[in-house]
Amino acid sequence: MAQRIEGKRVAFVATDGVEQVELDRPWEAVRQAGGRPELVSLSGGTIRAFNHLDKGDEKRVDTTVDAANPDDYDALVLPGGVANGDFVRGDANAVRFVRRFFDAGKPVSVICHGGWVLTDADVVRGRTLTSWPTLRTDLRNAGANWVDQEVVTDKGLVSSRKPDDLDAFCAKMVEEIAEGVHAGQRRSAGARA
């Protein structure tokens, strides 16, 4: 029987350049499991998704990171996309928003280039995770134990490498959201505030 996450609110933090399939598939998995996905972005209106380097669909933003309160959400998803990951990690409010999910021990799922955001949030020290292979050095330099696996779960943190991993990623994401708060999810004592 599939996991159910009835009524749980899940923030998807993304902006222009998000990899469309890495937004759409987890979004649909949350919705099908009974959750309430919401698109949280750097600004209001719409964002442009991409299919690698080709323009994809426009997506309507539900709220901005400035207006959103992490306390109102049960979990966080960080989709990939080279431009998306770089733009999100460059926004101080987005980085603080992400960090608060770790401070609260809430489930966080990240795929592909979304891992860049975690390095800037300083939440990977001592954690095991995966990502798109080119982020390996950045994540290791931030203190992570980077592994090359389809999906990795570490105390509420779910990570995957690429679109080919989405089946495993979505299943683990929903499972961790269903489990709720993970005490081990909190940032390490040596992390920046």
ROROBA-784303 format. One record per residue: residue in three letters; residue number from 1; x, y, z of N, C-alpha, C in turn. Coordinates in Angstrom, 3 decimals. Layout:
REM residues N
{'ALA',NUM,{X,Y,Z},{X,Y,Z},{X,Y,Z}} ...
END
This chain:
REM residues 193
{'MET',1,{0.832,-1.176,0.000},{0.000,0.000,0.000},{0.884,1.249,0.000}} {'ALA',2,{0.553,2.217,-0.828},{1.331,3.445,-0.944},{1.165,4.307,0.304}} {'GLN',3,{2.227,5.033,0.638},{2.194,5.943,1.780},{1.182,7.053,1.513}} {'ARG',4,{0.539,7.553,2.561},{-0.400,8.664,2.455},{0.110,9.820,3.299}} {'ILE',5,{-0.048,11.028,2.779},{0.383,12.227,3.498},{-0.760,13.246,3.489}} {'GLU',6,{-1.936,12.782,3.815},{-3.153,13.587,3.745},{-2.987,14.961,4.377}} {'GLY',7,{-3.239,15.989,3.588},{-3.260,17.354,4.072},{-1.915,17.974,4.397}} {'LYS',8,{-0.839,17.237,4.278},{0.476,17.809,4.596},{0.865,18.810,3.512}} {'ARG',9,{1.303,19.975,3.959},{1.737,21.030,3.031},{3.221,20.865,2.739}} {'VAL',10,{3.542,20.868,1.452},{4.922,20.657,1.023},{5.361,21.839,0.165}} {'ALA',11,{6.383,22.547,0.623},{6.940,23.682,-0.117},{7.917,23.176,-1.161}} {'PHE',12,{7.716,23.592,-2.399},{8.651,23.333,-3.490},{9.324,24.666,-3.788}} {'VAL',13,{10.599,24.806,-3.473},{11.304,26.058,-3.714},{11.992,25.959,-5.068}} {'ALA',14,{11.576,26.856,-5.980},{12.128,26.844,-7.336},{11.947,28.207,-7.966}} {'THR',15,{12.713,28.445,-9.020},{12.612,29.681,-9.781},{12.874,29.376,-11.253}} {'ASP',16,{13.023,30.424,-12.056},{13.298,30.229,-13.478},{14.492,29.292,-13.656}} {'GLY',17,{14.353,28.375,-14.588},{15.430,27.433,-14.858},{15.281,26.107,-14.158}} {'VAL',18,{14.196,25.928,-13.402},{13.974,24.647,-12.747},{13.806,23.560,-13.799}} {'GLU',19,{14.361,22.393,-13.556},{14.202,21.253,-14.463},{12.765,20.758,-14.322}} {'GLN',20,{11.997,20.882,-15.402},{10.554,20.662,-15.330},{10.173,19.303,-14.767}} {'VAL',21,{10.782,18.247,-15.239},{10.406,16.911,-14.784},{10.735,16.726,-13.292}} {'GLU',22,{11.770,17.425,-12.804},{12.153,17.316,-11.396},{11.252,18.153,-10.484}} {'LEU',23,{10.451,19.008,-11.081},{9.393,19.711,-10.359},{8.074,18.958,-10.503}} {'ASP',24,{7.728,18.597,-11.738},{6.426,17.993,-12.020},{6.219,16.628,-11.372}} {'ARG',25,{7.189,15.737,-11.488},{7.002,14.371,-10.970},{6.886,14.339,-9.448}} {'PRO',26,{7.769,15.003,-8.694},{7.582,15.013,-7.235},{6.295,15.740,-6.823}} {'TRP',27,{5.951,16.800,-7.534},{4.712,17.539,-7.264},{3.522,16.593,-7.368}} {'GLU',28,{3.484,15.839,-8.454},{2.376,14.902,-8.680},{2.386,13.779,-7.638}} {'ALA',29,{3.565,13.322,-7.240},{3.661,12.274,-6.217},{3.089,12.773,-4.886}} {'VAL',30,{3.393,14.007,-4.525},{2.849,14.596,-3.296},{1.330,14.697,-3.412}} {'ARG',31,{0.858,15.204,-4.543},{-0.580,15.373,-4.747},{-1.306,14.028,-4.690}} {'GLN',32,{-0.768,13.025,-5.375},{-1.417,11.705,-5.409},{-1.427,11.031,-4.043}} {'ALA',33,{-0.471,11.382,-3.194},{-0.417,10.800,-1.850},{-1.283,11.582,-0.864}} {'GLY',34,{-1.989,12.612,-1.350},{-2.895,13.372,-0.501},{-2.307,14.649,0.061}} {'GLY',35,{-1.071,14.970,-0.318},{-0.425,16.178,0.166},{-0.827,17.409,-0.629}} {'ARG',36,{-0.396,18.566,-0.133},{-0.707,19.846,-0.772},{0.591,20.531,-1.189}} {'PRO',37,{1.032,20.324,-2.436},{2.253,20.989,-2.892},{2.002,22.470,-3.158}} {'GLU',38,{2.985,23.301,-2.837},{2.901,24.732,-3.095},{4.233,25.219,-3.645}} {'LEU',39,{4.163,26.027,-4.697},{5.368,26.569,-5.315},{5.765,27.864,-4.624}} {'VAL',40,{6.923,27.842,-3.990},{7.486,28.992,-3.290},{8.680,29.455,-4.124}} {'SER',41,{8.677,30.722,-4.511},{9.737,31.196,-5.394},{10.332,32.507,-4.903}} {'LEU',42,{11.301,33.009,-5.651},{12.005,34.229,-5.280},{11.165,35.470,-5.521}} {'SER',43,{10.233,35.383,-6.464},{9.309,36.483,-6.730},{7.973,35.894,-7.168}} {'GLY',44,{6.930,36.731,-7.156},{5.591,36.259,-7.493},{5.379,36.110,-8.988}} {'GLY',45,{4.170,35.741,-9.369},{3.818,35.598,-10.778},{4.011,34.180,-11.263}} {'THR',46,{4.893,34.030,-12.241},{5.178,32.709,-12.792},{6.687,32.525,-12.919}} {'ILE',47,{7.084,31.267,-13.020},{8.475,30.939,-13.331},{8.481,30.109,-14.603}} {'ARG',48,{9.620,30.060,-15.249},{9.767,29.280,-16.486},{10.580,28.027,-16.183}} {'ALA',49,{9.959,26.881,-16.381},{10.660,25.605,-16.249},{11.422,25.328,-17.546}} {'PHE',50,{12.382,24.433,-17.468},{13.168,24.047,-18.630},{13.249,22.533,-18.717}} {'ASN',51,{13.377,22.054,-19.936},{13.668,20.658,-20.221},{15.107,20.648,-20.701}} {'HIS',52,{16.019,20.498,-19.775},{17.456,20.676,-19.990},{17.694,22.113,-20.440}} {'LEU',53,{18.016,22.357,-21.713},{18.279,23.717,-22.176},{17.119,24.318,-22.964}} {'ASP',54,{16.055,23.539,-23.155},{14.896,24.007,-23.911},{13.821,24.534,-22.965}} {'LYS',55,{13.175,25.635,-23.367},{12.113,26.196,-22.540},{10.990,25.190,-22.346}} {'GLY',56,{10.508,25.145,-21.118},{9.377,24.294,-20.772},{8.172,25.156,-20.441}} {'ASP',57,{7.338,24.652,-19.570},{6.102,25.335,-19.200},{6.346,26.469,-18.212}} {'GLU',58,{5.396,27.400,-18.179},{5.373,28.392,-17.110},{4.597,27.782,-15.952}} {'LYS',59,{5.049,28.072,-14.739},{4.412,27.555,-13.529},{3.998,28.728,-12.659}} {'ARG',60,{2.774,28.676,-12.130},{2.260,29.742,-11.281},{2.841,29.609,-9.878}} {'VAL',61,{3.374,30.709,-9.380},{3.945,30.764,-8.031},{2.813,30.941,-7.023}} {'ASP',62,{2.830,30.154,-5.952},{1.828,30.279,-4.894},{2.198,31.376,-3.901}} {'THR',63,{3.472,31.488,-3.578},{3.938,32.515,-2.652},{5.444,32.698,-2.828}} {'THR',64,{5.984,33.711,-2.197},{7.419,33.975,-2.292},{8.115,33.544,-1.002}} {'VAL',65,{9.425,33.361,-1.086},{10.178,32.994,0.114},{10.104,34.096,1.158}} {'ASP',66,{9.945,35.348,0.729},{9.825,36.465,1.673},{8.518,36.391,2.459}} {'ALA',67,{7.454,35.920,1.821},{6.131,35.884,2.453},{5.834,34.547,3.129}} {'ALA',68,{6.494,33.489,2.710},{6.214,32.149,3.235},{6.818,31.959,4.620}} {'ASN',69,{6.143,31.175,5.436},{6.627,30.841,6.765},{6.902,29.343,6.797}} {'PRO',70,{8.159,28.930,6.984},{8.466,27.498,7.029},{7.660,26.731,8.067}} {'ASP',71,{7.225,27.406,9.135},{6.421,26.745,10.167},{5.080,26.254,9.628}} {'ASP',72,{4.630,26.817,8.503},{3.346,26.444,7.905},{3.427,25.202,7.027}} {'TYR',73,{4.645,24.668,6.830},{4.845,23.530,5.937},{5.354,22.324,6.706}} {'ASP',74,{5.023,21.153,6.178},{5.449,19.898,6.787},{6.737,19.361,6.179}} {'ALA',75,{7.083,19.812,4.971},{8.266,19.295,4.290},{8.680,20.264,3.188}} {'LEU',76,{9.885,20.030,2.673},{10.477,20.876,1.635},{11.018,20.006,0.516}} {'VAL',77,{10.827,20.459,-0.735},{11.419,19.804,-1.903},{12.208,20.847,-2.677}} {'LEU',78,{13.442,20.484,-3.040},{14.309,21.334,-3.861},{14.588,20.620,-5.174}} {'PRO',79,{13.839,20.973,-6.239},{14.093,20.367,-7.543},{15.395,20.896,-8.127}} {'GLY',80,{15.846,20.249,-9.188},{17.099,20.628,-9.818},{16.951,21.627,-10.946}} {'GLY',81,{17.956,21.612,-11.792},{18.092,22.592,-12.858},{19.286,23.468,-12.525}} {'VAL',82,{20.239,23.565,-13.441},{21.469,24.317,-13.174},{21.157,25.755,-12.775}} {'ALA',83,{20.393,26.455,-13.586},{20.078,27.859,-13.291},{19.258,27.962,-12.009}} {'ASN',84,{18.300,27.082,-11.832},{17.451,27.093,-10.646},{18.292,26.979,-9.375}} {'GLY',85,{19.131,25.964,-9.302},{19.949,25.766,-8.115},{20.835,26.964,-7.820}} {'ASP',86,{21.418,27.541,-8.865},{22.320,28.676,-8.684},{21.552,29.927,-8.251}} {'PHE',87,{20.406,30.190,-8.877},{19.618,31.364,-8.501},{19.083,31.258,-7.067}} {'VAL',88,{18.578,30.079,-6.703},{18.003,29.909,-5.364},{19.088,30.061,-4.301}} {'ARG',89,{20.254,29.457,-4.512},{21.300,29.562,-3.492},{21.857,30.969,-3.379}} {'GLY',90,{21.671,31.778,-4.417},{22.133,33.159,-4.401},{21.182,34.111,-3.694}} {'ASP',91,{20.030,33.631,-3.257},{19.038,34.466,-2.586},{19.085,34.179,-1.083}} {'ALA',92,{19.509,35.165,-0.306},{19.681,34.979,1.139},{18.381,34.561,1.826}} {'ASN',93,{17.247,35.097,1.408},{15.967,34.727,2.024},{15.619,33.272,1.726}} {'ALA',94,{15.907,32.817,0.515},{15.641,31.422,0.157},{16.527,30.489,0.978}} {'VAL',95,{17.785,30.858,1.155},{18.702,30.036,1.937},{18.233,29.950,3.391}} {'ARG',96,{17.803,31.059,3.970},{17.277,31.049,5.341},{16.011,30.189,5.437}} {'PHE',97,{15.144,30.298,4.424},{13.917,29.509,4.383},{14.265,28.016,4.434}} {'VAL',98,{15.210,27.597,3.612},{15.633,26.194,3.566},{16.231,25.780,4.904}} {'ARG',99,{17.100,26.577,5.459},{17.777,26.261,6.727},{16.759,25.998,7.845}} {'ARG',100,{15.670,26.732,7.846},{14.672,26.578,8.918},{13.999,25.200,8.909}} {'PHE',101,{13.918,24.563,7.737},{13.375,23.198,7.691},{14.307,22.239,8.422}} {'PHE',102,{15.599,22.435,8.271},{16.568,21.600,8.978},{16.527,21.889,10.475}} {'ASP',103,{16.444,23.164,10.838},{16.374,23.536,12.258},{15.182,22.877,12.941}} {'ALA',104,{14.086,22.715,12.204},{12.865,22.125,12.757},{12.813,20.605,12.606}} {'GLY',105,{13.812,20.006,11.950},{13.842,18.555,11.769},{12.844,18.039,10.749}} {'LYS',106,{12.361,18.919,9.873},{11.356,18.515,8.884},{12.006,17.826,7.689}} {'PRO',107,{11.277,16.909,7.036},{11.820,16.222,5.866},{12.163,17.199,4.735}} {'VAL',108,{13.317,16.952,4.124},{13.782,17.743,2.978},{14.192,16.765,1.896}} {'SER',109,{13.732,17.016,0.666},{14.099,16.184,-0.481},{14.734,17.067,-1.535}} {'VAL',110,{15.848,16.607,-2.095},{16.609,17.405,-3.044},{17.115,16.505,-4.170}} {'ILE',111,{17.060,17.024,-5.386},{17.520,16.250,-6.535},{18.391,17.125,-7.432}} {'CYS',112,{19.382,16.493,-8.031},{20.219,17.099,-9.065},{20.964,18.326,-8.540}} {'HIS',113,{20.815,19.483,-9.199},{21.512,20.709,-8.819},{20.870,21.428,-7.636}} {'GLY',114,{19.781,20.911,-7.109},{19.187,21.483,-5.915},{20.132,21.409,-4.719}} {'GLY',115,{21.096,20.487,-4.770},{22.064,20.336,-3.692},{22.904,21.573,-3.442}} {'TRP',116,{23.063,22.417,-4.461},{23.812,23.658,-4.263},{23.196,24.497,-3.156}} {'VAL',117,{21.887,24.506,-3.080},{21.207,25.304,-2.067},{21.601,24.816,-0.666}} {'LEU',118,{21.747,23.514,-0.505},{22.108,22.956,0.797},{23.509,23.374,1.226}} {'THR',119,{24.428,23.534,0.261},{25.779,23.965,0.627},{25.746,25.382,1.185}} {'ASP',120,{24.977,26.262,0.556},{24.897,27.637,1.034},{24.119,27.744,2.340}} {'ALA',121,{23.187,26.823,2.574},{22.444,26.803,3.835},{23.280,26.191,4.960}} {'ASP',122,{24.425,25.608,4.613},{25.338,25.009,5.588},{24.647,23.920,6.406}} {'VAL',123,{24.001,22.992,5.697},{23.245,21.934,6.376},{23.710,20.519,6.013}} {'VAL',124,{24.835,20.390,5.315},{25.251,19.063,4.864},{26.429,18.478,5.638}} {'ARG',125,{27.032,19.245,6.523},{28.189,18.760,7.281},{27.842,17.464,8.012}} {'GLY',126,{28.601,16.398,7.713},{28.389,15.109,8.361},{27.239,14.292,7.802}} {'ARG',127,{26.592,14.779,6.754},{25.448,14.074,6.159},{25.893,13.301,4.921}} {'THR',128,{25.212,12.208,4.619},{25.459,11.437,3.402},{24.363,11.771,2.412}} {'LEU',129,{24.761,12.150,1.197},{23.794,12.469,0.159},{24.411,12.312,-1.216}} {'THR',130,{23.551,12.437,-2.215},{23.981,12.377,-3.600},{23.435,13.599,-4.328}} {'SER',131,{23.841,13.753,-5.589},{23.445,14.902,-6.396},{23.883,14.619,-7.827}} {'TRP',132,{23.664,15.606,-8.690},{24.277,15.551,-10.010},{25.787,15.474,-9.773}} {'PRO',133,{26.513,14.639,-10.495},{27.930,14.404,-10.195},{28.817,15.652,-10.123}} {'THR',134,{28.507,16.705,-10.860},{29.382,17.880,-10.837},{29.298,18.662,-9.526}} {'LEU',135,{28.330,18.356,-8.673},{28.233,19.008,-7.363},{29.043,18.287,-6.296}} {'ARG',136,{29.607,17.140,-6.658},{30.340,16.291,-5.712},{31.371,17.088,-4.903}} {'THR',137,{32.221,17.851,-5.582},{33.275,18.591,-4.892},{32.692,19.669,-3.987}} {'ASP',138,{31.676,20.394,-4.462},{31.047,21.425,-3.637},{30.459,20.825,-2.360}} {'LEU',139,{29.775,19.703,-2.494},{29.147,19.074,-1.335},{30.195,18.519,-0.374}} {'ARG',140,{31.244,17.914,-0.914},{32.317,17.419,-0.039},{33.003,18.580,0.680}} {'ASN',141,{33.259,19.668,-0.039},{33.884,20.837,0.590},{33.010,21.431,1.685}} {'ALA',142,{31.694,21.227,1.583},{30.765,21.712,2.604},{30.612,20.712,3.752}} {'GLY',143,{31.357,19.593,3.686},{31.361,18.628,4.781},{30.504,17.393,4.588}} {'ALA',144,{29.917,17.232,3.404},{29.047,16.082,3.150},{29.856,14.852,2.757}} {'ASN',145,{29.269,13.698,2.988},{29.781,12.442,2.457},{28.993,12.184,1.174}} {'TRP',146,{29.566,12.510,0.011},{28.876,12.379,-1.272},{29.033,10.952,-1.789}} {'VAL',147,{27.916,10.348,-2.217},{27.927,9.004,-2.796},{27.181,9.028,-4.127}} {'ASP',148,{27.528,8.107,-4.993},{26.888,8.009,-6.301},{25.865,6.881,-6.262}} {'GLN',149,{24.645,7.217,-5.824},{23.567,6.246,-5.715},{22.269,6.861,-6.222}} {'GLU',150,{21.338,6.002,-6.615},{20.049,6.440,-7.146},{19.284,7.320,-6.164}} {'VAL',151,{19.208,6.881,-4.931},{18.529,7.657,-3.886},{19.228,7.372,-2.564}} {'VAL',152,{19.380,8.416,-1.763},{20.019,8.293,-0.453},{19.098,8.947,0.567}} {'THR',153,{18.904,8.284,1.701},{18.119,8.855,2.791},{19.006,8.923,4.022}} {'ASP',154,{19.065,10.102,4.628},{19.876,10.318,5.821},{19.061,11.155,6.805}} {'LYS',155,{18.411,10.499,7.762},{17.651,11.167,8.838},{16.695,12.230,8.320}} {'GLY',156,{15.870,11.878,7.341},{14.872,12.810,6.812},{15.312,13.585,5.599}} {'LEU',157,{16.579,13.490,5.219},{17.084,14.136,4.011},{17.143,13.101,2.894}} {'VAL',158,{16.342,13.322,1.843},{16.310,12.428,0.686},{17.010,13.131,-0.460}} {'SER',159,{17.912,12.420,-1.143},{18.605,13.025,-2.281},{18.720,12.032,-3.428}} {'SER',160,{18.694,12.575,-4.650},{18.880,11.787,-5.864},{19.692,12.590,-6.860}} {'ARG',161,{20.150,11.907,-7.929},{21.091,12.498,-8.874},{20.463,13.194,-10.066}} {'LYS',162,{19.404,12.578,-10.646},{18.957,13.021,-11.972},{17.544,12.509,-12.267}} {'PRO',163,{16.966,12.956,-13.387},{15.608,12.516,-13.727},{15.419,11.002,-13.783}} {'ASP',164,{16.437,10.255,-14.187},{16.311,8.794,-14.235},{16.045,8.192,-12.858}} {'ASP',165,{16.340,8.938,-11.792},{16.172,8.455,-10.421},{14.812,8.816,-9.823}} {'LEU',166,{13.948,9.462,-10.597},{12.719,10.026,-10.031},{11.771,9.008,-9.405}} {'ASP',167,{11.676,7.809,-9.927},{10.778,6.818,-9.309},{11.197,6.542,-7.869}} {'ALA',168,{12.472,6.258,-7.674},{12.985,5.975,-6.329},{12.917,7.234,-5.457}} {'PHE',169,{13.254,8.380,-6.031},{13.240,9.644,-5.299},{11.837,9.949,-4.774}} {'CYS',170,{10.849,9.870,-5.646},{9.471,10.205,-5.257},{8.954,9.267,-4.175}} {'ALA',171,{9.259,7.982,-4.286},{8.802,7.019,-3.282},{9.411,7.327,-1.912}} {'LYS',172,{10.714,7.576,-1.872},{11.379,7.880,-0.605},{10.935,9.226,-0.051}} {'MET',173,{10.725,10.209,-0.933},{10.264,11.532,-0.522},{8.935,11.411,0.222}} {'VAL',174,{7.978,10.720,-0.366},{6.662,10.559,0.254},{6.786,9.784,1.565}} {'GLU',175,{7.626,8.762,1.597},{7.830,7.983,2.818},{8.354,8.864,3.953}} {'GLU',176,{9.338,9.696,3.667},{9.915,10.561,4.705},{8.912,11.629,5.155}} {'ILE',177,{8.132,12.154,4.230},{7.103,13.132,4.601},{6.075,12.468,5.515}} {'ALA',178,{5.700,11.238,5.193},{4.732,10.506,6.014},{5.272,10.272,7.424}} {'GLU',179,{6.573,10.057,7.553},{7.177,9.829,8.875},{7.208,11.097,9.716}} {'GLY',180,{7.274,12.263,9.076},{7.257,13.529,9.805},{8.623,13.974,10.284}} {'VAL',181,{8.651,14.679,11.395},{9.874,15.279,11.928},{10.901,14.203,12.264}} {'HIS',182,{12.154,14.494,11.933},{13.287,13.603,12.209},{14.271,14.361,13.101}} {'ALA',183,{14.470,13.903,14.302},{15.374,14.596,15.226},{16.770,14.731,14.643}} {'GLY',184,{17.240,13.755,13.898},{18.580,13.789,13.319},{18.724,14.732,12.151}} {'GLN',185,{17.628,15.323,11.707},{17.649,16.224,10.557},{18.296,17.559,10.907}} {'ARG',186,{18.334,17.914,12.160},{18.833,19.229,12.552},{20.292,19.421,12.146}} {'ARG',187,{20.625,20.683,11.921},{21.999,21.015,11.533},{22.975,20.631,12.634}} {'SER',188,{24.212,20.373,12.212},{25.246,20.034,13.194},{25.587,21.259,14.041}} {'ALA',189,{26.157,21.022,15.204},{26.469,22.103,16.139},{27.447,23.111,15.548}} {'GLY',190,{28.296,22.696,14.628},{29.298,23.588,14.059},{28.802,24.394,12.882}} {'ALA',191,{27.546,24.253,12.500},{27.015,24.961,11.337},{26.830,26.442,11.630}} {'ARG',192,{26.921,27.251,10.583},{26.704,28.695,10.712},{25.232,28.975,11.005}} {'ALA',193,{24.980,30.020,11.731},{23.595,30.426,12.019},{23.007,31.237,10.898}} 
END
